[in-house]
């Protein structure tokens, strides 16, 4: 195993605990890794506005991979380093399909998530975790109509489009219809949602792209994740770490399974393989 020079970290179910908090111990371990010269960054399906402030402003954490790798940002310079966006036409077709089902729908433009205000009031009906519902309520922009926003942004590419479903049968049916539209990146992070990105977009390819820009090889990149939208990330990087609370499919492709997000699993993996690799 090569020396780790970059660490990509999923947020929900991975770096953050179930209350969507960054613990003091994990914060300390991230700081130690950064102080040793390791590039540490968030690798999330969230837009940049959805990254907690404590991480957007974390000392030494310069980069962020957002929208599942659709957009990579230099937070220090406030600029986009890489973008692979979903076409407006494809986004509109997917939004139409989502509208045929009982869904909570989000559209992402320019690093921000937009939700209809009437649906935002009901987001708790689509999520088991109250902390996740609170996160969405406080980070999304409520608007009158998604279709009015689409008309306003006509011709602009989209970061991502996302929906939460109440019915698993409807989710699977919608997924099949979306697959028939053409080549797309389709993932989910919680088993009740669908996240749609442009073809070829995934967190793993995003980390490798950033590595190329920084002169870091694939084998020198470590990533931690728990959900199906982390599957390709753990496959693509040099060393993939799954959380104990992660999906079975994610654990199967991981090089190592750490403890859960409620037990500072990310910190444990960084200590073992980055800060004290001779003991790993």
Secondary structure, DSSP 8 states (H G I E B T S, - for coil): -----EEEE-TBTTTB-TTS---HHHHHHHHHHHHTT-EEEEE-SS-GGGS-HHHHT-TT--EEEEGGGTEEEETTTTEEEEE--B-HHHHHHHHHHHTTSSEEEEEEETTEEEEEHHHHTTGGGG-S-HHHHHHHHHHSEEES-HHHHHHHTTT--BSEEEEEES-HHHHHHHHHHHHTTSS-EEE-SSSSEEEEE-TT--HHHHHHHHHHHHT--GGGEEEEE-SGGGHHHHHHSSEEEE-TTS-HHHHHH-SEE---GGGTHHHHHHIIIIISTTT-
